[in-house]
């Protein structure tokens, strides 16, 4: 099979899997489409460097993960704001950004069903993790990759994958329990 047909087959085979992975990382279908498109652009640009005997799925998911991390860094540089920064409140008076955010959270509807609430809380905790923890949990617990495959995607030793998964699960558990305590205390 020639390289152009191999590339076409590669894109066809990994589009859906890449989209699911990207959706888990960024929680937005539109952003996921853009991430996958950028990842395939990089695949096409570097197709001549791809070794057909290597694991194509791991190669692609690694590229997709890098695209996500690059986008997250760009977003953070562009949109981060200090919680102490002064902004204008609804009445025009200067208020700390943290106060404005707190007000917006208090306005959220409280009458959700328990299942929806748990799902939203789980997604929020996952989204609140550092990108490294979020990626490893998504690969392992949501995408079902084996530790060996994750090691290839993350380009690190198997032992590092195990420790990262353990730390990520501990961080998730701690943040989830904290969010549950906040609900009980309020």
C-alpha positions in Angstrom: 0.0 0.0 0.0 1.4 3.4 -0.8 2.0 6.1 1.8 -0.9 8.3 0.7 -3.4 5.4 1.1 -1.8 4.4 4.5 -2.4 8.0 5.6 -6.0 8.0 4.4 -6.6 4.7 6.3 -4.8 6.1 9.4 -7.1 9.1 9.5 -10.2 7.0 8.9 -9.2 4.5 11.7 -8.3 7.0 14.4 -10.7 9.9 13.8 -13.4 8.6 16.2 -11.0 7.4 18.9 -9.1 10.8 18.8 -12.4 12.7 19.0 -13.5 10.8 22.1 -10.1 11.3 23.7 -10.1 15.0 22.9 -13.7 15.4 24.2 -12.6 13.8 27.5 -9.7 16.2 27.8 -11.5 19.5 26.9 -15.2 18.8 27.6 -16.3 20.6 24.4 -17.2 19.0 21.1 -16.2 22.1 19.2 -12.8 22.3 20.9 -12.3 18.6 20.5 -12.9 18.9 16.7 -10.3 21.6 16.5 -7.8 19.6 18.6 -8.3 16.5 16.4 -8.0 18.6 13.2 -4.7 20.1 14.5 -3.4 16.7 15.5 -4.2 15.3 12.0 -2.5 18.3 10.5 0.6 17.5 12.5 0.3 13.8 11.5 0.1 14.8 7.8 3.1 17.2 8.2 5.2 14.4 9.9 3.8 11.4 8.1 7.2 10.7 6.5 8.7 10.2 10.0 6.0 7.7 11.1 7.4 4.2 11.4 4.7 1.8 10.2 6.0 -0.9 12.6 5.3 1.2 15.7 1.9 1.6 17.5 -0.1 4.1 15.4 -2.7 4.6 18.1 -0.1 5.6 20.7 1.7 7.8 18.2 -1.5 9.7 17.3 -2.8 10.0 20.9 0.6 11.3 21.9 0.3 14.0 19.2 -3.2 14.8 20.3 -2.2 15.1 23.9 0.6 17.5 22.9 -1.9 19.6 20.9 -4.2 19.7 23.9 -1.4 20.7 26.3 -0.3 23.4 23.8 -3.8 24.8 23.6 -4.2 24.7 27.3 -1.0 26.7 27.8 -2.1 29.3 25.2 -5.5 29.6 26.8 -4.0 30.0 30.2 -1.6 32.7 29.1 -4.4 34.5 27.3 -7.2 34.2 29.8 -5.8 33.8 33.3 -6.7 36.5 35.8 -5.7 37.0 39.4 -8.4 36.3 41.8 -7.4 39.6 43.6 -7.7 41.6 40.4 -10.3 44.4 40.6 -13.3 44.2 38.3 -16.5 46.2 38.2 -19.5 44.7 39.9 -23.0 44.9 38.6 -23.4 48.2 40.5 -20.2 49.6 39.0 -18.2 49.4 42.2 -14.8 47.8 42.1 -14.8 44.2 43.5 -12.2 41.4 43.7 -12.6 38.9 40.8 -13.0 36.1 43.3 -16.1 37.8 44.7 -17.6 38.1 41.2 -17.0 34.4 40.6 -18.5 33.4 43.9 -21.6 35.4 43.1 -21.9 33.6 39.7 -21.6 30.2 41.5 -24.3 31.0 44.0 -26.7 31.7 41.2 -26.4 28.2 39.8 -29.6 26.1 40.0 -29.7 23.8 43.0 -32.6 21.6 42.0 -30.7 19.1 39.9 -31.3 15.4 40.2 -28.8 13.4 42.2 -27.4 11.5 39.2 -26.9 14.7 37.2 -25.3 16.4 40.2 -22.9 13.5 40.7 -21.9 13.5 37.1 -21.4 17.3 37.1 -19.3 17.1 40.2 -17.2 14.3 38.8 -16.6 16.2 35.6 -15.7 19.4 37.5 -13.2 17.6 39.7 -11.7 15.9 36.7 -11.5 19.3 34.9 -9.9 20.8 38.0 -7.0 18.4 38.0 -3.7 19.5 36.5 -3.5 18.5 32.8 -1.0 15.7 33.5 -3.4 14.0 36.0 -6.4 14.6 33.7 -4.7 13.1 30.7 -3.5 9.9 32.6 -6.9 9.3 34.2 -8.7 9.8 30.8 -6.3 7.4 29.1 -6.5 4.8 31.8 -10.0 5.0 33.3 -12.1 6.4 30.5 -10.3 5.2 27.3 -9.3 1.9 28.8 -5.7 1.9 27.6 -3.2 -0.5 29.3 -0.4 0.9 31.3 2.1 -0.1 28.6 0.1 1.9 26.0 -0.1 4.9 28.3 3.7 4.8 28.8 4.1 5.1 25.0 1.6 7.9 24.7 3.1 9.8 27.6 6.7 8.9 26.6 7.7 7.7 30.0 8.6 4.5 31.8 6.0 2.1 33.0 6.8 2.7 36.6 6.2 6.4 36.1 2.8 5.7 34.5 1.8 3.6 37.6 2.9 6.4 40.0 1.2 9.1 37.9 -2.0 7.1 37.8 -1.8 6.6 41.6 -1.1 10.3 42.3 -3.9 11.3 39.8 -6.4 9.0 41.5 -5.4 10.3 44.9 -5.7 13.9 43.7 -9.1 13.1 42.2 -10.3 11.4 45.4 -9.1 14.3 47.6 -10.7 16.9 45.4 -13.9 14.9 45.1 -14.2 14.4 48.9 -13.5 18.2 49.4 -16.3 19.1 47.1 -18.6 16.7 48.9 -17.7 18.3 52.3 -18.4 21.7 50.9 -21.9 20.6 49.9 -22.6 19.1 53.3 -21.2 22.2 55.2 -23.2 24.7 53.2 
